[in-house]
Every structure is written in C-alpha cells, then in structure tokens.
C-alpha cells in the first residue's frame, strides 16, 4: 500500500529513474508537472498538464505502492535534466485530498544524480525560487 507523499519525502524515500520513466514511492493527485532547464531571467519551465492515455506528454501508471510517470517526449531524462541542467517539479495534492484547497496543494522537486538512478525528493514552497 502506498504512503502519503509528504510522509515519503520526510522519511527520505528515493525515487527511481529508468531512461524516460520515473518511479515514485507514493501516490498523489497530480495537477501539473513543471519541467525546465536551469532557471534564468529569460527561461521558463514547460508546464505539462496532458496526462491522457492516447497521446499525452506524460503517461501515468499506478502500482499498489508506487506511481510511474513516463515522459513520452523524452528518451532519457537524466541526459536532459541531470547534472544540474534542469529540474522536474510535480504539483499536486495527496491522493483523495481537496484539489481546490490551496493549502492542500504542494510542489515536489525531483533531483537526478549523475552516477546513479536514485531520485531525491524535496518539498518546495515556490518553484521560481530554486
């Protein structure tokens, strides 16, 4: 059974990266994904909201204790966003929480490592303050 994403992050659980596929040790009600190169005054992240099954930007699959995000427009996420080249931020609520309550919505930043497939997870307040 999946644990709450805030609990997983506080317990320093790790995600797993395989090519264009991210495995997270929790479920969440995903509202959008921010994917961007390192921020500058001129850059802004892509905001992905299409999680449809047919031709969406991100395919979402849930196992009993994990969530799998497959980025259909990328072949290898570590190459695109690893080595401090960029970031991926998930925006959403705990599974079953009220998505209309601003206090229930959170940002989760994903950190990729250059030498392993673990993903570090961090709750952040503002995706523009990285």
Buried (B, 14 or more C-beta within 10 A) or exposed (E): EBEBBBEBBEEEBBBBBEBBBBBBBBBBBBBBBBBBBEBEEEEEBEBBEEBEEEEBBBBBEEEEEBBBBBBEEBEEBBEBBBEEEBBBBBBBBBBEBEEEEEEEBBBBBBBBBEEEBEBBBEEBEEBEEE
